Amino acid sequence: MFITVGAIVLLTLVILRINNVFFSTSSVMLDTKFGVMAVSLGSSIIEEANSKAFDAATDSSSVSDLSSLTAPSSLGPASGEVYPNFNDFDDFNGFTKSTEGDSTFQSAVFNIDCKVVYINPSNPNVDAGVKTWHKKLTVTVTSPSMKDTVRLSTIFSYWYFR
C-alpha cells in the first residue's frame, strides 16, 4: 500500500514538472514570436524612411549648404503631409502607429513611436541640436504582450556631389 501511494505521489510530481516545462516553453516561444514581430515592424519603418529623400529641400533638387535644410525644431511632416505619403526622412519624427484593429496582428497589439534628430558622426547617440548632414531615426516598438521594448536606430546621411 505504501509503495502504491508513493508511486502515485511520484507520478503526480513528474506530471506537474512536465506541465511546468511545457508552460515555460510556450511562454518563451510567445516572447520570441512577439520580439521577431516587433523587430520586423521597426525594420519596415526604417526601410520605408530610408527610401525617402534626406530632407524636404532635397526632395526635388540637391543642396550644398546646411542652411537650406529643415530646422531641428521643425523636423516632422510638413503641413498637410500624412502617412503613408511622407516625402522625406524627417517626416517620421513624431510618427506613431498602433496595430490595434489590424487583422494581421491578432495575437498582440504593437505601438510604434519614431523620433528623428540631427546627429554628429563623432557622437551619434546625442542629439546635435543643429543642422548637420546626418539624421538619426529611432523606432521604438512596445506591446503589452512583450516583456521588453524593441528600439532600432538608423543614420541617414546626405552626400552632395558636384
C-alpha positions, 0 to 999 in steps of 0.5 A: 500500500505504501509503495502504491501511494508513493508511486502515485505521489511520484507520478503526480510530481513528474506530471506537474514538472512536465506541465511546468516545462511545457508552460515555460516553453510556450511562454518563451516561444510567445516572447520570441514570436512577439520580439521577431514581430516587433523587430520586423515592424521597426525594420519596415519603418526604417526601410520605408524612411530610408527610401525617402529623400534626406530632407524636404529641400532635397526632395526635388533638387540637391543642396550644398549648404546646411542652411537650406535644410529643415530646422531641428525644431521643425523636423516632422511632416510638413503641413498637410503631409500624412502617412503613408505619403511622407516625402522625406526622412524627417517626416517620421519624427513624431510618427506613431502607429498602433496595430490595434484593429489590424487583422494581421496582428491578432495575437498582440497589439504593437505601438510604434513611436519614431523620433528623428534628430540631427546627429554628429558622426563623432557622437551619434547617440546625442542629439546635435541640436543643429543642422548637420548632414546626418539624421538619426531615426529611432523606432521604438516598438512596445506591446503589452504582450512583450516583456521588453521594448524593441528600439532600432536606430538608423543614420541617414546621411546626405552626400552632395556631389558636384 
